[in-house]
Amino acid sequence: MTNDVRAARTRDALIRSAAVLFDQCGYAEASLSRISAGAGVSPGALHFHFTNKAAIARAVEARAARLLHRTARVTLREATDPLRALTDSSLAFARLMNRDVVVRAGFQLSCENAHGNLRDLRRQWWGYVQYLLNRAAERGMLAEAAVPERTAATVVAATVGLEILSRSNREWLSSTSLSGIWQVLLPCVAAPHILAMTVPAVRDRVPSTPAP
């Protein structure tokens, strides 16, 4: 194993160890000693890669942002229209948050703002939602009353609410929960001629009973 490969693996282990602690107990309670121990490396190795805890937190957020951006690109490329991209993206992001602790920790860190972070993953989600709704409006896919800016705020409030609730119960971010949200929202968002195609497409992909 080359030194570069070893260094990359150590850095990845530190990022993941830090993410686990940030997710479990928050930024303030995650000590450098616990992060290095969780990665199976010495405190000296930690300081070789990161000058302090804030630097590790920024690396966790950056990793989370890259994973989310990659997921968004894939979903957007495969979706048949902007509204399908919106529903598919929310489902893909929920799955990613449920299985990847780095993404969960990245969202929590951007909310805590305890380390001088430069990212706001929730605001990035808001921007992505508004971009897709603007595209849908340009194609005549939105209901007459569904102004993109106000609709984006509603979608973000609903989905971020599930993200917050999921901290105590992961079922809130299940595909079932997201399906239930979209079956309520889409009739208010999609134009009538689009609704007949969009709601069944969401319903058919996951069970329709919301999580408790």
C-alpha positions in Angstrom: 0.0 0.0 0.0 1.5 3.4 -1.0 1.7 6.3 1.4 -0.9 8.2 -0.6 -3.4 5.4 -0.4 -2.8 4.9 3.3 -3.2 8.6 4.0 -6.5 8.7 2.0 -7.8 5.7 4.0 -6.9 7.4 7.3 -8.6 10.6 6.2 -11.7 8.7 5.2 -11.7 6.8 8.5 -11.5 10.1 10.5 -14.3 11.7 8.5 -16.6 8.7 9.1 -15.6 8.4 12.8 -16.4 12.1 13.2 -19.7 11.8 11.3 -20.8 9.0 13.6 -20.1 11.1 16.7 -21.6 14.2 15.3 -24.7 12.2 14.4 -25.0 10.5 17.8 -24.1 13.4 20.2 -23.6 16.6 18.2 -20.6 18.7 17.4 -20.0 20.0 21.0 -19.8 16.6 22.6 -17.6 15.0 19.9 -14.0 15.2 21.2 -10.9 14.8 19.1 -9.8 11.9 21.2 -13.0 10.0 20.6 -12.8 10.8 16.8 -9.3 9.4 16.6 -10.1 6.4 18.7 -13.2 5.6 16.5 -11.0 5.8 13.4 -8.4 3.5 15.0 -5.6 6.1 14.6 -3.4 8.1 17.0 -4.2 11.8 17.9 -1.0 12.7 16.0 -2.4 11.1 12.8 -5.6 13.1 13.3 -3.7 16.4 13.5 -1.7 15.5 10.5 -4.9 15.6 8.4 -7.0 18.1 10.3 -5.8 21.1 12.4 -8.9 21.1 14.7 -12.4 19.8 15.1 -13.9 22.5 13.0 -11.8 21.4 10.1 -13.1 17.8 10.4 -16.7 19.1 10.6 -16.1 21.1 7.4 -14.7 17.9 5.7 -17.9 16.0 6.8 -20.1 18.7 5.4 -18.1 18.8 2.1 -18.4 15.0 1.8 -22.1 15.1 2.4 -22.6 17.9 -0.1 -20.7 15.9 -2.8 -22.8 12.8 -2.2 -26.0 14.8 -2.4 -24.9 16.6 -5.6 -23.9 13.3 -7.2 -27.3 11.8 -6.3 -29.1 14.9 -7.7 -27.2 14.7 -11.0 -28.0 11.0 -11.5 -31.7 11.5 -10.6 -32.1 14.6 -12.8 -30.5 12.7 -15.7 -32.8 9.7 -15.4 -36.1 11.6 -14.6 -38.6 12.2 -17.5 -39.7 15.6 -16.3 -38.9 18.2 -13.5 -41.7 17.0 -11.2 -40.6 13.4 -11.5 -37.1 14.7 -10.7 -38.4 16.4 -7.6 -40.2 13.5 -6.2 -37.4 11.0 -7.2 -34.8 13.3 -5.6 -36.6 13.5 -2.3 -36.8 9.7 -2.2 -33.2 9.3 -3.2 -32.0 11.8 -0.6 -34.1 10.1 2.1 -32.5 6.7 1.3 -29.1 8.3 1.3 -29.6 9.9 4.7 -30.9 6.7 6.1 -27.9 4.6 5.0 -25.1 7.1 5.1 -24.1 8.7 8.5 -21.9 11.3 6.7 -24.9 12.8 5.0 -27.0 12.8 8.2 -24.1 14.4 10.1 -23.6 17.0 7.3 -27.3 18.1 7.7 -27.0 18.3 11.4 -23.8 20.3 11.3 -25.2 22.8 8.9 -28.1 23.3 11.2 -26.1 23.6 14.4 -23.7 26.2 12.9 -21.4 25.7 15.9 -18.2 25.6 14.0 -18.3 28.5 11.6 -19.5 26.4 8.8 -19.8 27.8 5.3 -22.4 25.5 4.0 -26.1 25.2 4.5 -27.3 21.9 3.0 -31.0 22.7 3.7 -30.7 26.0 1.7 -29.0 24.1 -1.1 -32.0 21.7 -1.1 -34.3 24.7 -1.2 -32.4 26.1 -4.3 -32.6 22.7 -6.0 -36.4 22.4 -5.3 -37.0 25.9 -6.7 -34.9 25.2 -9.8 -37.0 22.1 -10.6 -40.3 24.0 -9.9 -39.2 26.8 -12.2 -38.5 24.3 -14.9 -41.8 22.7 -14.4 -43.5 26.1 -14.6 -41.8 26.8 -17.9 -43.2 23.6 -19.3 -46.8 24.3 -18.1 -46.7 21.5 -15.5 -47.7 23.4 -12.4 -51.2 24.2 -11.1 -52.4 27.7 -11.6 -52.0 28.6 -8.0 -48.6 26.9 -7.5 -46.2 29.8 -7.7 -42.7 28.3 -7.7 -41.2 30.4 -4.9 -44.1 29.7 -2.5 -44.4 26.1 -3.5 -40.7 25.5 -3.0 -41.0 26.9 0.6 -43.9 24.4 1.3 -42.0 21.4 -0.2 -38.8 22.3 1.8 -40.8 22.8 5.0 -42.4 19.4 4.6 -39.3 17.5 3.6 -37.0 19.2 6.1 -39.6 18.5 8.8 -39.3 14.8 8.1 -35.5 15.1 8.3 -35.7 16.7 11.7 -38.3 14.1 13.0 -36.1 11.3 11.7 -33.4 12.1 14.3 -35.5 10.2 16.8 -37.2 7.7 14.5 -35.7 6.8 11.1 -39.1 5.7 9.8 -40.0 9.4 9.3 -37.5 9.4 6.4 -38.7 6.2 4.9 -39.9 5.9 1.3 -43.4 5.3 2.8 -43.4 8.7 4.6 -42.1 10.5 1.5 -44.8 8.9 -0.6 -47.4 10.0 1.8 -46.1 13.6 1.7 -46.1 13.7 -2.1 -49.6 12.2 -2.4 -50.8 15.2 -0.3 -48.6 17.9 -2.1 -48.8 16.9 -5.7 -52.5 17.6 -6.2 -51.8 21.2 -5.1 -48.6 21.4 -7.2 -49.2 19.7 -10.5 -51.5 20.9 -13.3 -54.6 18.6 -13.8 -53.3 17.1 -17.0 -50.0 16.3 -15.3 -51.5 15.0 -12.0 -53.0 11.9 -13.5 -49.6 10.7 -14.5 -47.5 11.9 -11.6 -49.5 10.7 -8.5 -49.8 7.1 -9.7 -46.1 7.0 -10.5 -45.3 8.0 -7.0 -47.9 5.7 -5.4 -46.8 2.7 -7.4 -43.2 2.9 -6.3 -43.7 2.6 -2.5 -46.4 1.7 -0.1 -49.0 4.4 0.5 -49.4 4.2 4.2 -47.5 6.9 6.1 -45.1 5.9 8.8 -46.4 6.3 12.4 
